[in-house]
Amino acid sequence: MLRHRRDPIRGALIATGALFALSLMVLEADQVITLEGDLVEGQVQQITVEDGLHLEGQDPWPLEKLRVIVPSSQAEDIMPAAYTVWLTNGSRFTTNVLKLADETYQIDNPVLGKLEVPIDLVWAVRLGQANPDSRFARAVRSYVELEEDTIYVTGTGTTEMQEVNGLIDELDEQGLTFDQDGELKVLPAAQVHGVLLASPPFEPDIDAWITSRLTLSDGSLISGNLAALTDGQLDMQLGEGMKIDLAWNQVRRLTIESDLLHYLSDLEPTQAETEAIYALPRTWKRDLNVRGNALRLGQDRFEKGLGVASGTTLTFANDASYTLFTATIGIDAQRSPAGDCAFVIRAGKEELFRERLRSTDPAKFIKLEVEDIQALTLTVEPASGGLDLSDDANWAEACFLQLED
């Protein structure tokens, strides 16, 4: 991909000349966001690794030049199931059935139906409702390789979460049996929050696959190698011995991975400040909203992004010659109908972008040229008379793009 130099005058005009906003409302056509953050609309007819994305009446798009595909035709939201299973490749399934037998986890996903998952692909299992900031939730997000299975439990008469090590032998909705130093022990399901398994680290295939993520209508996330979309059915391979296929209208969004995208939630800010007015100070979150739950804008769920409270300022250095900055911004859906913020982007003292959004407004996609900017500062300000009690703001999928030379 050719990289074009931008002169200083054009760089100074990025606030007006290189910015666009996209309202994410009910879609009349499938929407595609290219790697460089441009919007393309059309009817998705087919996707193959070899030929790319086919939109009706358009030339094929190579998949490596795309980042997101949002289908216009989507099934209604499905209530997430009671349990959650994480795979070593980053996938996350909700399930109504949870059983370990014969080295295989049997699950029943509301969208995909009954699945058998090899035990070596399973990273974690949640049986109970765990706080997003609990020790179990933080451990799941850490993806640290473990030498032993680790069970997160609460004792009788206490809410304190404890860790117990042992080899998981059996697991279902009734309880968990594990081997601890040669002795089998049983824990009732009500006492177990979740389990982290001593699974081998995920090693992606080196074949010519396109790695992608699917967000489904029940909130499940599927990471894997995209095979093809034909006749309204999408096929993916999640790991050795596990493939899935599902209806295209059950997909909320398809995100294609690229080494050229650098999400701000994976970077360290050079400066981070929060100045609350009436609300209690709340620390910004990576890949979660500021209250520790999923990032949601309208009906869309985002796996990457920054969740902040009004009054939060984050500065990120552009020391890797990034070319573009993009994000989808808005008030988190959990705060509707409250929330009223101004999203502001600065380069030093120069204000590049300002947009006031209420929780009733659709989310907006923004794009800025940043090649000649050394640092970018993201600020969210209260916009309704200084009140900040419900101002949970999301910089969803906020990322830098580093184009190839």
N, C-alpha and C positions, 0 to 999 in steps of 0.2 A: 504494500500500500504506500503510495507516494505521500510524502509529508510536505506541505506547502508552508513556506515562511510567511509570517504576517507582519506587516510594517507597523511601527509604533502608533501611527495615526489610527489605523484600523483597530489596533488593540485598545486604544482609548475609547472606542465607540462600542465596546462589547455590550454595554448596558442597554443599548437601543437596537443595534444592528444585528446582534448574534443571539438574541434571546427570543424564545417563543414559549407560549403557554398552551397546554393541552388539557381541556376539561375531560376528566374521566367519568363520563355519565353512561347512560344506556347507549350501547354501540349499535349503529346501523350497518357497519361492516367490520370484518376482522381488522384489527389494528396491529401493525408491526412497527417496532422501534428499531432502527438500524444501530449498528455498533457506534456510529457517530452521533446518535441521538436524534435522528430525523424520523418523522412520522410518515408511514406509508399505509394506505388503506386499500382493502380489496377483499375478495372472497378466496380463502385458502382452499385450494383444491387437493394438493398433495405435498408431502414432505418426504424426501429421501436424502440419505447421507451423500450419495453420489451427485444427484442433480440439484439438491437444495430445495428451497421453498418455491412452490408454484402458486402464484396469485392469478386469478382469472384475468386474461387479457394482457398480462405483463410478462416480461422476460423473467426467467428463474433468478432467485436471489441465492447466492452461496451462503450456507448457514454461518460460516465464520464471519460474515459481514453483518450479522443480526445479533440482537441481544434479547428482545422480548417479543412474543406473539400473544395477543389477547383475543380469544375467539369472541365473536359477537353473539353467537348462539350458545347459551349456557343454561344448564339445568339449575333448578332452584337449590338454595343452600340446604345441606343435610346436617342435622344435629350431630356433632362429634360423638363418637362412641365412648364408652366408659373408661377404656384402657388405652394406653399408648405404647407402641413398640418402636424403638429407634434401631436402625441398621448401621453397620460400620461405615457405610458409604454416605451417611448423612440423611438418608431417607427417614421419614417419620409417618407411621400409620396409626390411625385410631382403629380400635377393634372392639367388637361386642363379645368376642370369644377369646380366651387366653388360656392356652394349654401347651405344656412342654411334654413331649413324648417321643421316644425313639430318635433323640438328637434333632428333633424338628419342632419348631414352634407353629402351632395351629392357630390362625387368627381369622377373623371374619370382619372384613372392612365394609362399611356402608356403601362404598362405591364399587370396589373391586370384587367383593364377595369373599369366598373362602380361599385362603392362601396357606401354603406350607412353606415356611421359611427355614432354611438350614441354620442350625444353631451357630455356626461359625460366622454368619452374616449379622447376628443380633448383637447390638451394643448395649442397649438398656431397655428396661421395661418399667412402666409406671402403673401401679395398681390403685393407688389412692390419689387424692387431690393434694398436690404438693405446691407450696408457695413458690412463685417464680424465683425468689431469692433464697430458697432453702438450700441446704448443703447438697441435696440430691439434684436439684435443678442446675446448680452451678457445676456439679461434677459431670452431668450429661453434656453441658455445653463445652467443657474443657477438652473432651476427647483424648484424655491421657490413657496410655496403655496400662492395663492393670495385670498384676501377676495372679490375683485371686478374684473370684466373684465377690462383690461387696453388696450387702443388703442394708437398706436404709429403713430402720424401724423406729417406732415409738413404744416405750414401755407402758405398762398399765398405770393409769392415773397421772400420766405426764404428757406434755406436748413436745418435749425435747426429742429431736431426732438423733439417733445413734447409728453407728456403723458396725456391722457384724460381717466377718469374713468366713467363707466356706464355699464348697462346691455345690452348686444348685443341682438337685437330683430330680425333683418334680415341682411343677408350678401350674396352678389353675386358679379359678375364681374363688375357691374355698381356702386355699392356703399355699404355703411353700415348704418344701422339704429340702434340707441341705445337709451336706456332710461336713462336719467340723471336727478335724483331728480324728477321723475314723468313726465318729459317732453321728448317727442320723438324728436331726432335730427338726421339729415342725413348728411353723409360725402361722397363726391365723391371718387370712388376707387383710382383715381390718387393721392389723398391726403393722403391715408392710406398706411403705410408701412406694418403694421401687427397688430395682436391682440393677447394678452395673456389672457386666459380664467381662471376664478375662478373655475377650475375643482378640484374634490377631488384628493388627492394624490394616485398614483398607488399602489395597494397592490397585489403582485403576488399570484397566486393560490398556495395552499399548497399540491395540488395533486402531484402524481408521474410523473411530466412532466420534460422534459429537456428544460431549457431556452436557447434560441439561438438567433442569429442575422443573417439576410440575407441581403446581398448587391445585389441589382438588376441591370439590364442592363441600367436602366434610372437613376441610382444613388440613388434611394429610399433605405431606410433602414427599415427592418421589424424586430422588437423585439417581441418575443412571445414564446409560448410553442410549441415545435416541436411535432407533432403527428406522421407522417409517411411519407415515400417516397416509393411509389409503382407505377410501370408502368410509370415511368417518371414524375409523378405528386407529388408535395410536399404539404402537408397539415399542417397548423399551426393555433393555436388559439391565438388571440391577446388580448382578454379580454372578459368579459361576453357579450355574444350575438354577437360576431364578429369572424368569421373564414374566412380563405382564402385558396385557392389552386392555384398553379401556376406550369408552366412547369419547370422542373429541369434545362433546358438549358437557362432559363432566370436568373439563379442565378450566380452571380460572385464569391461569397464565402459564406460559411456557417460557422459561428463562434459559438462554444458551450461555454457557460459561465461556469466558475469554480471558486469557492472560493479560490482555491489554487494559482491562477494567480493574481499577484499584478502589475498592469500597472504603469510604472513610471510617466505617466501623471496624475495619481491620488495621487502621493506622492510628498512631498516637498524636493527639493534638499538641501543639506547642504551647497552647494556653487554653484554660477552661475555667470559666467563671459563671456563677449563678447568683443573681440578686433578686430574691423574692420580695414581693411587696406585702401581700396579705397571706398568701399561701405559705406553708412550711417549706423550707428549702428542700428540693429534691434533686438527687444526682442524676445526670444524664445517663442513658443506657445504650449499650451496643446491641443492635438487632432486636430490640424490644422497645415498647413504649416506656415512658418515664415511670410508669407504675409497675413495670416488670412483666407486662402481658404482651401478646402479639401486636406487631405494628399493623394497624388497620386504618385505611382511608376509604370511607364509603363501604362498599362490599368487598373491596380488594384487601387481601392480606399480603404483606411483604416480609420476606425472610431476612433481608438486609436493610440496614438503615440506622438512623440515630433518633432516639426518643428523648425529648427534652421538655422541660418546663419553661414557661414564659420567664424571661429574664436571664436565659442561658446564652452564653457566648462561647463558641468554640473556634479556634484558629488552627488551620492545617497548612503546613509548609508545602510549597510546590518545588521541592528540591530534586525532583526526578523528571523535570521538563515535561510535566503533564500538559496536554493540549486543550482538553475540554473538561468542564464540570457539569454534571447533570444530576437532577434529583426530582422526585415527585413529592410535593409539599402539601400539608394540610393539617387540620385538627383531627386528632385520633377519634375514630368512630365511637369509642366507648364514652366520650364526653358529650355526645349529641343529646340535646340541642344547644348545650352551653359551649363556651369557648370562642374567643375572638382575639386573634393575634396578628402581628405584623412580622413577616419573614423578611430579613434584611441580609444582604451579602455585601461585604466591603473588601477592598484591597487597600490595606493601610487606612488612610482617612477618607479615601474615595468610595462613595456609595455606588455600587454597581447595579443593585436590584433591591426593590422594596415592593411587597405585595401584602395587602391585608386580606386575611381569610377568616371567615366564620365557620363554625361547625356545619352550618347548612349549605356552605359553598362546596362545589365539587373540587377534588384535588387538582393540582396543577403540576404539569411537567415543565421543568425549566432547563435551559441549556446556556452555558456561558463559555466563551473562549477565554482561556487562562494561560496561554503559552507564555505571555510576557509578564505574568504576575508571580511574585515570589511567595506570597502567602494569601490564603483566602480565609476570611472571618465570617462565620455564620452566626447570626443573632436572631432571637425571637423576642419581640417586645409586646407587652400587653397593649391592646388597642381600644379597649372599652373602658374609658375612664380610669385606667390604671388597675382595674380588677384583674387578678391573675389566678383565681381559685380553680378554674376549669380549663386553663390554657395548656393542655397537653398537646404539644406540637411534634410532628414527625417530619424528618428529612428522609423519606423512604428512598432506598436504593441510591443514596447520595454517593457519588463516585467520581474519581478522576479517570480520564481516558488518556492513555499514552500511545499515540499513533506510531506505527512502525516507520522507520526512516526509509 
